[in-house]
């Protein structure tokens, strides 16, 4: 049975189409993910289902009696009640049963003392068994634990739980709204960016909750890992129309590739037909030969222009052209014994690591664990309680949060993107910069818009483009994917993978973190050691520039410790002439790899011969 149906729906705002000829149906227990670029109409679809927007054409039908729950990144609870009181109020039926059971227990205790109360006792026991069965049916015994679990995973402390909701910040009221909507257990759940302000533990809890959810759901999200775990179908909003792809996000990517390939083949076929038609026009009209040739030429130019605009561009080539003029030092920052506490709680202590060229350090952990505080300490916005972060001389650092906050509403997109004094847009070719901005979905018309007229997602894209083009050696990014659509996030990922400097990112987006990170800084709950640096294994050979791990583990003072080990030299099948060259002075290699810096003491070193290194260490040569 279809719970929600959209039939040939068209929506226009101020005469401009947002959705055109849309067909959609949501069946029982179905989970649909809505994807698309910022401003493509995803939230409009949810508002159509909620009857908050009326279609200009077509019909929207909601099955009678269906309970719909809605949550967005802007949802907030309010009132003088505490969050515990609000959530407990959702279980009025269970609480009434508990009250009846308590009264029955008291009555049984009285009747049991009466020798003539056998019939009354039987009635009480029978009623008690009925209430027990009803409590089992609605799974009512567990509601206090469910409330506590939801609040704990969403980060609510005892102080948050006992404070009136009106006294909480906007972010906490938003989480309170999410806790309420999932505990209400509606028939249809409409979620608009539910993971934006959740940490990894919160997102994983929401995923596990979906596994036990028996209703249907429509989810608008840019979190690809979340979509992979939750949805059974993807609907993409593209060019005002809805495109349906069965399966999770990973299957959607594969299916869309096939669809685009098919469209490309269709375009090539139509282009050939147009070219053939243009040639025929020229041949048949000899009387106006020159004029017809000119018309044909215009047609071919137009055709080439359209094909050029549609043809996929080599993204990596565009990015490397932009970064070709950016030169970065090897060691950018040394963090030594850094410590910070707040409200008698240690956020991080004795934090030591080295930030080098090509590092992409992703910081993860629970909300409130100190991740954003660390970024502010690195930028100098906050002072550390202990230790220091020593930046190399002349290193330029850019913070995404600062750039986003300082956008001038009266500025144009073009001027804002080029606002940095050392912007790469000033040194790269205009064509390269134009391609780069086009990848971030900035059209020629967009570049002339004022910042104040942009949506939140568009402002985020402007700030990200400004950071990537800033000419800085180090980028500090705090939750950069929160307001970016999937195509923009993908472009950012590619740009960061080719960025020649260092990147420090705070992110709860697991898909993004897995693609970008060469090192991780994980904030945990252990107050004695709330942080640990993890260096992932080397990526396969042939990965993008800067994609290999350069971290040095927990004690990065020894730069050799984190280098990928050399592959052992194969001794078999070595050409004799090559073998003679490798035995020449200065060409010997140590089996210990780059960790050994003791030079050969003899120009005739051979395999098996040992020389003495510093402090009595031995070094065995391996040809």
Helices and strands as residue ranges (DSSP letters): E 2-13, E 16-27, E 31-36, H 42-49, E 57-62, E 68-72, H 83-88, G 89-91, H 92-111, H 118-137, G 140-142, H 143-153, H 158-162, G 165-167, H 170-184, E 188-192, H 200-212, E 216-220, H 224-230, E 233-238, E 241-246, H 249-284, G 286-288, H 289-310, H 315-323, E 331-342, E 345-356, E 360-365, H 371-379, E 386-391, E 397-399, H 400-405, H 413-417, G 424-426, H 430-439, H 444-447, G 451-453, H 456-468, E 474-478, H 486-498, E 502-506, H 510-516, E 519-523, E 531-535, H 576-582, G 593-595, E 610-612, G 614-616, E 618-620
